[in-house]
Amino acid sequence: ILSDYGKGGLAHIAEMMQLARAAGKPVLVDPKGDDYARYRGATLLTPNRSEFREVAGSWKTEAELNAKAEQLRTALQLEALLVTRSEDGMSLFRANEVLHEPTHTREVFDVSGAGDTVIATLAVMLASGADLSDAMRIANRAAGIVVGKLGTAVVSREEIIQDMQ
């Protein structure tokens, strides 16, 4: 997991990604800024809606969003692009496939850490052998639980299981 908070901590991101890929490890990136070329070759990028808009430009329809996402995914040679969309859920873009997972309605107290929860949950699910589409569904549930808590929070396995029942 590479989380770029735009503070200069990922100055050697290309080298880090190369080492991870050479070791057969997926590279999941929570990007920042408008220079996504530095993430070329990552396995998965997880920008939120506003971060994606900053790089890809605005869209008016789902078809336009899909086209912009596929263009970016292809240009950066990503296996997948996951755009988190707040109240509109999240959308996963892979070659010849778009999956959308709606938000499960709940009261939102604090969105701090929602993106971190998404990428951490994706990583755990993928490491346990889950398919990316299943990992996205679980990550969506986990983020939904976290935003229902005050302050930066964590989600437990038990909370996710209970939420899915």
N, C-alpha and C positions, 0 to 999 in steps of 0.2 A: 504494500500500500504506500503510495506516495501522495501525501496531501500537501499541495502547494498553497500556502497561506499568503504568498506574495511578499514574504519577509526575507528572501534571499537564502533560505535554508536548502533549496534544491538547485544550487549553482551547478552541480555536476550530474544533472538528471539523466543525460544521455548515457553516461558511464554506468550509473546505477541501473538503468533499464537494460543495458547490454549485459551486465553481469547476471541480472535476474533471468533474462531470457536464455542466456547460455547455460544456466543451471536448470532450465526447464520450468521456471516459475512464471506464473502469470503476473502481469504488471497492471495493477489497478491504480488509476490516477484521479484524484479530486483536483481539477485544474483551477487556476486563477489567471487573470490577465487576459490580454488579447492575442498573445503569441502562442497558439496551440501547436505550432510546428515543432516546438521543443518536446512535445509528447508523442511525436511520430513513432509508430511501432509498438505503442503500449497495447495491452490486451483490451483494456476497457477504460473509457473516460466517463466520469459521472458529474458533468456540470449541472447546476440548477438552471432554471429557465432564464433568469437574467444573465447569468454567465454565458449561456449558449447564445442568447440574443446579441450580446456584446461581440461575439466572434462571427456569428453567421448572419446577423441582421434580422430584421423583423419579419413576421409572417402573419397572414390573415386567416389562412385555412390550415386544416390538418395536412392536406396534400402538400402545401408549401413547406410546412414544418418537416414532413417526411423527406421531401426532396433536399432541403438544406442539411438535414441530419445525415442522409446518405452521402451527399457530396463531401461533407466533412469527414465522415467515417472512412470513405474511400481515399480521400486525399491524405489522411494521416495513417493509412494502412492499419486501422484498428480492427480487431475482431468484432467489437461491439461499442456502441455509444448508448449510454443511459442518461436521459435527460429527466431530472426530477422537476416536477411542475406544480409544487405546492398543492393547492386544493384540487388541481386537475390530475393528481396522481403522478405516474411516471411512465415514460415511454422508452422501450428498448429497441434499438435499431441494429440489426445484423444483416449480413448479405442476404438479400431477397426476403427479408422478414422484418415486420414491425409488430411489436407486442405492446399493448397499453394496459396498464394496471390502474384502475381508478382508486382514488382515496376512499378509505372507509370512514364514513362520517363520524366525527367526534369533536369535542370542544378543544380548541387550540389555546394553550397557555403560553408557550414559549418555543419558538422554532430553533433556538440555539442548539447546535449539535445534531440537527436532523441529518445533514449531509454526511457527517462523520459516522452517524449510526448506520446510514445506508451503506457506505463503502465498507465499514467493518463487518456488517452482517453479510454482505456479498462475499467478502473474503472468507469468512468462516464457513459459509454454505458451500462455496466452491472447493475449499480445502477438504470438506467432508464428502465431496463427490457429487454434490447436487448439480443439476443442469442450471445454466444461467437464467433461464426463464423462471424456474422454481425459486432460485436464489433471489430474483427480483421481487417475486410475490412476498417472500418472507421479509425482505428488506423493507418493502413498503409497509408491511404490518408493524415492523419494529420501529420505523420512523414515526408512524402514526401514534404509537404508544408514547414515545419520547416527547413529542410535541404536546401531549396531554399532561405533562408534568411541568412544574415550575423550575426554572433555572436549567443549567446544563445537567442532564440526567442520563442514566443508563437504563437498559431494558434487559430483563432476565429471560432465560429460555422458557421458564414457566409462564411469564406474562405473554410471550408470543404464542405459546400453545393454547393458553386460555382464550386469547383474542381470536384465534382461528376456529374455535369451536362454535 
